[in-house]
Each structure stands twice: as structure tokens, then as C-alpha cells.
Amino acid sequence: MNAAKHALIPLFWGGLLLLISGCAMQVVDTPQSEYQVFKGQKSTVIVDLVWDDVLRAFEELKVSDLHIVDIETYRKDNKQLFGAVWHRESPKTMFYRSSLGASGNDWRTFESLWKSMKNDGMRLIDIDIYQDAGQYYALSIWQEGRYEIAIRVNVKIGSEFDIVRDGMLKNGMVIADFEPYDLGGSVFYVVVFRSGKGDDYFKSVGERDFRSKFGDNRNGFELIDLEIYRENSSDKGATYAGAWKPGNVPQRLEIGVDWEQFLERCAAFEREGLYLNDLEIESRSSRPFSGVWSSQNIGR
């Protein structure tokens, strides 16, 4: 498939457009980045973006009443890339990048943002941590909301995470989002909590056990966040971790497919009336795509 050359403005709706079962897929080549688009009635997905184009996409799609709800960072061919999901039927969202410094431990800028957003009635719904050119960054998406939220950073996986989660549960707070990131060769979590009861968390080495857990939880729990990463001993394979909240809604899960297959899933699940609520892209040469679809969008 050949990419289409076109002017930078409008950024995302020119170029080569292919119809896939009533939805649209677009492949675009610009001086900034070569990116690809799935444009559905419920969810719009754009992948392989460089940073400048992420900012432009956020501003341009906002005009079309499309609100960013999920952001992913990954590397391909030693290049930092981004993928994101937008919903039309969603409360207003805001999007920020905060520097965490060269150490990845300087949260002062983010802390100021956190306080400001909370005071303005915005709640953190997605966070992603990445490192590029010797600096760590936190990407955050905020949505209008009036529930309580809390955040814990640099949480060690294992007993420390269990202690933090148990303490938050006792205080009526459940996992809303979490993000694994590497600091000095070790994997830590940043965890966002919100007021609620009865969450579930599970991680496994290998896809089969995670799929089994997803099936077990389909009656009574809704998967809200999927993370795929490698811990210190990468020879064990990838770790699959997820957070669930109480709920009994139709859901779909796809793990580790290529872009063409992912497009097919997006189109098929749109026909079932589902939103793509969580996108996961692995930092591998084949950049496998995973996703979680639900009949209810983020923010309801």
C-alpha cells in the first residue's frame, strides 16, 4: 500500500482513505511523521506519530468534538513514536506533557499540574511515562469529573504494590489506571486511584493466563487497563498486567496483532457498538497492537 503525499493542513483528513466495512483507514506521509489512522463512528485511532504531530492532532480533532482518551508511547527503529485514541461521545479532556528530569524522579512539575487540574474539576484518566534523549516525561490526559482521585509514583512491583493497593482499598479507592516504567533497570508502577469499591488486578508471564483471567472476569468485572511489558529477566517473556472494575458490560480483548489485523478488529467491534477504551503498543520492530473494547466509553 502506497502512502499518499499531501499538505500538512488539514493534518489528518487528507491523503489516501480506504473504507473498511463502513469505517475509514488512512495512511499518510508528512515531513514530520508517517502515521496511520482508523476513523470510526465511536473511536478514532492514530498511530506512528512524532511529538509535534501529537500536539497538532489534539488541537485539530478537538475542533471536530473528538476528545483524546488514551495515549501510548513506544519506540520503533530507535525512534520515539506515539499512538492515541479519541472519542466523540466523551466529556471534555485536556492533555499535557510534564518533564520528570534525567532521573525520572522529579515530579515537581507534575505535582503542580495535578493540584491545578483537581482544583479545576479535572480528573486524571490516563498517564504514560517514557524516556527520550536522556529525559523522562509524563503524558497525562484529564477529564471533567467530581470523584476523588489519588496517585502513587515509583511503586515497586510485588509486595510494595500490594501494600499500597490494600491501603487504598481500605480508604475506598480503587485502581483507575497504572503505568509500568523502567528506572535504572528496574520496573516501577505509577498508579492512579479513584473513589470506588471492589477492583481486581492480575499479572502473568505469558498471554494465555491473562486471556483466561479476562474470560473468568467477564461476568461481574470490566477490564479498564492492559499493560504489556518486560521485567528485569526478559528471558521470561512479556508480562501481561490488567486492572478491572466492577461492571457487567460487553467487552472484547485483542493482544499482539499487526496493524492490518488491528484495523479489522476496530471495524468489527465498531459494528458491535463498542468503543476502543485502551490501546497498547509494544516497543518491538513489529510493534504489536493490543486493545480493550467496551460498550461504554471512558467517563460515563
C-alpha positions as CSV (number, residue, x, y, z in Angstrom):
1,M,0.0,0.0,0.0
2,N,1.5,3.3,-1.0
3,A,1.2,6.3,1.3
4,A,-0.2,9.5,-0.1
5,K,1.7,12.8,0.0
6,H,-0.3,15.8,0.9
7,A,-0.1,19.2,2.5
8,L,0.2,19.4,6.3
9,I,-3.1,21.3,6.8
10,P,-5.5,19.8,7.3
11,L,-3.3,17.3,9.0
12,F,-5.4,14.2,9.4
13,W,-8.2,14.2,6.9
14,G,-6.4,14.4,3.6
15,G,-4.4,11.7,2.0
16,L,-5.4,8.2,1.0
17,L,-8.6,7.0,2.5
18,L,-9.7,3.3,2.4
19,L,-13.1,2.2,3.5
20,I,-13.2,-0.9,5.8
21,S,-16.8,-2.1,6.5
22,G,-18.1,1.5,6.8
23,C,-15.1,2.8,8.7
24,A,-12.1,4.6,7.4
25,M,-8.4,3.9,7.5
26,Q,-5.8,6.4,6.3
27,V,-2.1,6.1,5.6
28,V,-0.3,9.5,5.5
29,D,3.3,10.5,4.9
30,T,4.3,14.0,6.0
31,P,7.6,15.7,6.6
32,Q,7.1,15.2,10.4
33,S,5.9,11.5,10.5
34,E,4.3,8.7,8.6
35,Y,1.2,7.9,10.6
36,Q,-1.9,5.7,10.1
37,V,-5.5,6.4,11.1
38,F,-8.6,4.4,11.9
39,K,-11.6,6.7,11.8
40,G,-14.8,5.1,13.2
41,Q,-18.1,6.4,14.5
42,K,-17.2,5.8,18.1
43,S,-13.4,5.7,18.2
44,T,-10.6,7.3,16.2
45,V,-7.1,5.8,16.4
46,I,-3.9,7.4,15.1
47,V,-0.5,5.7,15.4
48,D,3.1,6.2,14.5
49,L,3.0,9.9,15.3
50,V,6.0,12.0,16.3
51,W,5.6,14.5,19.1
52,D,4.8,17.6,17.0
53,D,2.0,15.8,15.2
54,V,0.5,14.6,18.5
55,L,0.1,18.2,19.5
56,R,-1.4,19.1,16.2
57,A,-3.8,16.2,16.3
58,F,-5.0,17.1,19.7
59,E,-5.8,20.7,18.6
60,E,-7.3,19.8,15.3
61,L,-9.5,16.9,16.4
62,K,-10.8,19.0,19.4
63,V,-12.4,21.3,16.8
64,S,-14.3,18.3,15.5
65,D,-15.5,17.5,19.0
66,L,-13.2,14.5,19.3
67,H,-11.6,14.1,22.7
68,I,-8.4,12.3,23.4
69,V,-8.9,9.5,26.0
70,D,-5.8,7.3,25.7
71,I,-2.1,7.8,24.8
72,E,0.7,5.3,24.1
73,T,4.4,5.7,23.7
74,Y,6.7,3.2,22.1
75,R,9.9,3.0,20.1
76,K,10.4,1.7,16.6
77,D,13.7,1.7,14.7
78,N,15.2,3.7,17.6
79,K,12.6,6.4,17.0
80,Q,10.1,7.7,19.7
81,L,6.6,7.3,18.4
82,F,3.1,7.8,19.9
83,G,-0.4,6.4,19.4
84,A,-3.7,7.7,20.7
85,V,-7.4,7.2,20.9
86,W,-10.1,9.8,20.6
87,H,-13.9,9.5,21.3
88,R,-16.6,11.8,20.1
89,E,-19.2,10.9,22.7
90,S,-17.0,11.8,25.7
91,P,-16.7,14.5,28.3
92,K,-14.1,17.2,27.6
93,T,-10.5,16.2,28.0
94,M,-7.1,18.0,28.4
95,F,-3.7,16.7,27.5
96,Y,-0.3,17.6,29.0
97,R,3.4,16.6,29.0
98,S,5.5,17.1,32.1
99,S,9.2,16.7,32.4
100,L,10.4,14.3,35.1
101,G,14.1,15.2,34.6
102,A,17.0,13.0,33.7
103,S,16.5,10.8,36.7
104,G,12.8,10.2,36.2
105,N,12.2,11.1,39.8
106,D,11.5,14.8,39.6
107,W,7.7,15.0,39.9
108,R,7.5,18.7,40.9
109,T,6.1,20.0,37.6
110,F,3.6,17.2,37.5
111,E,2.6,17.8,41.1
112,S,1.8,21.4,40.3
113,L,-0.3,20.3,37.3
114,W,-2.1,17.7,39.5
115,K,-3.1,20.3,42.0
116,S,-4.2,22.8,39.3
117,M,-6.3,20.2,37.4
118,K,-8.0,18.9,40.6
119,N,-9.0,22.5,41.6
120,D,-10.4,23.0,38.1
121,G,-12.6,19.8,38.4
122,M,-10.4,17.7,36.1
123,R,-9.5,14.1,36.9
124,L,-6.6,12.1,35.6
125,I,-7.8,9.2,33.4
126,D,-4.6,8.1,31.7
127,I,-0.8,8.5,32.3
128,D,2.1,7.3,30.3
129,I,5.8,7.5,31.1
130,Y,8.6,7.5,28.6
131,Q,12.3,8.3,28.2
132,D,13.7,10.2,25.2
133,A,17.0,11.9,24.6
134,G,18.1,11.4,28.2
135,Q,14.9,12.9,29.7
136,Y,11.8,11.3,31.3
137,Y,8.4,12.6,30.6
138,A,4.9,12.0,31.9
139,L,2.0,12.3,29.5
140,S,-1.4,12.8,31.1
141,I,-5.0,13.0,30.0
142,W,-7.5,14.8,32.2
143,Q,-11.3,14.6,32.0
144,E,-14.1,16.5,33.8
145,G,-15.2,14.7,36.9
146,R,-16.1,15.2,40.6
147,Y,-14.9,12.0,42.2
148,E,-11.9,11.7,44.5
149,I,-8.5,10.7,42.9
150,A,-5.0,9.9,44.3
151,I,-1.7,8.9,42.7
152,R,1.3,6.9,43.9
153,V,4.6,7.0,41.9
154,N,7.7,4.9,41.9
155,V,5.9,1.9,43.3
156,K,7.9,-1.3,43.2
157,I,6.1,-4.3,41.7
158,G,5.4,-7.0,44.2
159,S,4.8,-6.6,47.9
160,E,5.1,-2.8,47.9
161,F,2.4,-2.5,45.2
162,D,0.2,-5.0,47.2
163,I,0.6,-2.9,50.4
164,V,-0.2,0.4,48.5
165,R,-3.2,-1.1,46.8
166,D,-4.6,-2.7,50.0
167,G,-4.2,0.6,51.8
168,M,-6.1,2.5,49.2
169,L,-8.9,-0.2,49.1
170,K,-9.4,0.3,52.8
171,N,-9.8,4.0,52.2
172,G,-12.4,3.4,49.4
173,M,-10.1,4.0,46.5
174,V,-9.6,1.6,43.5
175,I,-7.2,1.4,40.6
176,A,-8.2,3.7,37.7
177,D,-5.0,3.5,35.7
178,F,-1.5,2.3,36.1
179,E,1.7,2.5,34.1
180,P,4.9,0.4,34.3
181,Y,8.2,2.2,33.5
182,D,11.9,1.5,33.8
183,L,14.1,3.3,36.2
184,G,17.7,2.1,36.5
185,G,17.0,-1.3,35.1
186,S,14.0,-2.0,37.4
187,V,10.3,-1.7,36.6
188,F,8.1,0.5,38.7
189,Y,4.4,1.5,38.6
190,V,2.8,4.8,38.8
191,V,-0.8,4.1,39.9
192,V,-3.9,6.4,39.7
193,F,-6.7,5.6,42.1
194,R,-10.3,6.9,42.2
195,S,-13.1,6.5,44.7
196,G,-14.9,3.2,44.4
197,K,-15.1,-0.4,45.7
198,G,-14.0,-3.8,44.6
199,D,-11.3,-3.6,41.9
200,D,-9.3,-6.5,40.6
201,Y,-5.7,-6.7,39.5
202,F,-3.8,-9.6,37.8
203,K,-0.5,-10.1,36.1
204,S,1.0,-13.1,34.4
205,V,4.1,-14.0,32.3
206,G,2.5,-15.1,29.1
207,E,-0.6,-14.3,27.2
208,R,-2.6,-17.5,27.8
209,D,-3.1,-17.0,31.6
210,F,-4.1,-13.4,31.0
211,R,-6.7,-14.3,28.4
212,S,-8.0,-16.9,30.9
213,K,-8.3,-14.3,33.6
214,F,-10.2,-12.0,31.2
215,G,-12.6,-14.8,30.5
216,D,-13.1,-15.5,34.2
217,N,-13.8,-11.9,34.9
218,R,-16.3,-11.2,32.1
219,N,-19.3,-11.7,34.4
220,G,-19.0,-9.0,37.0
221,F,-15.8,-7.1,36.1
222,E,-14.8,-4.7,33.3
223,L,-11.1,-4.6,32.2
224,I,-10.1,-0.9,32.2
225,D,-6.3,-1.1,31.7
226,L,-4.0,-3.5,30.0
227,E,-0.2,-3.2,30.2
228,I,2.4,-5.4,28.4
229,Y,6.0,-5.0,29.5
230,R,9.2,-6.9,30.2
231,E,10.6,-7.2,33.7
232,N,14.3,-7.5,34.6
233,S,14.7,-11.1,33.4
234,S,13.4,-10.5,29.9
235,D,14.1,-14.2,29.0
236,K,10.9,-15.0,30.9
237,G,8.9,-13.3,28.2
238,A,6.4,-10.4,28.4
239,T,4.4,-9.6,31.5
240,Y,0.7,-9.0,31.0
241,A,-1.0,-7.0,33.7
242,G,-4.5,-5.6,34.0
243,A,-6.9,-3.7,36.2
244,W,-10.6,-4.4,36.4
245,K,-13.5,-2.5,38.0
246,P,-17.0,-3.9,38.8
247,G,-19.2,-4.0,35.8
248,N,-21.1,-6.3,33.5
249,V,-20.8,-4.9,30.0
250,P,-19.9,-6.4,26.7
251,Q,-16.1,-6.3,26.1
252,R,-13.6,-7.5,23.6
253,L,-9.8,-8.1,24.1
254,E,-7.2,-8.4,21.4
255,I,-3.5,-9.0,22.0
256,G,-0.4,-8.8,19.8
257,V,-1.7,-8.4,16.3
258,D,-0.3,-6.4,13.4
259,W,-1.8,-3.1,12.2
260,E,-3.9,-4.6,9.4
261,Q,-5.4,-7.1,11.8
262,F,-6.0,-4.4,14.3
263,L,-7.9,-2.4,11.8
264,E,-10.1,-5.3,11.1
265,R,-10.8,-5.7,14.8
266,C,-11.5,-2.0,15.2
267,A,-14.1,-2.2,12.3
268,A,-15.7,-5.4,13.6
269,F,-16.0,-4.2,17.1
270,E,-17.4,-0.8,16.0
271,R,-20.2,-2.8,14.3
272,E,-20.9,-4.4,17.7
273,G,-21.3,-0.9,19.2
274,L,-18.0,-1.0,21.2
275,Y,-15.5,1.8,21.9
276,L,-11.8,1.3,22.0
277,N,-11.0,2.4,25.5
278,D,-7.4,1.1,25.9
279,L,-4.7,0.9,23.3
280,E,-1.4,-0.9,23.9
281,I,1.6,-0.8,21.5
282,E,4.8,-2.7,22.2
283,S,8.3,-1.3,21.6
284,R,9.3,-4.0,19.2
285,S,10.3,-3.9,15.5
286,S,6.9,-5.4,14.6
287,R,5.1,-3.0,17.0
288,P,2.3,-5.4,18.0
289,F,-1.1,-3.8,18.8
290,S,-3.4,-4.8,21.6
291,G,-6.7,-3.2,22.8
292,V,-9.6,-3.4,25.1
293,W,-13.1,-2.5,23.7
294,S,-16.2,-1.9,25.8
295,S,-19.8,-1.0,25.2
296,Q,-19.4,2.1,27.4
297,N,-16.9,4.8,26.7
298,I,-14.5,6.4,29.2
299,G,-16.0,8.9,31.5
300,R,-19.5,7.6,31.8
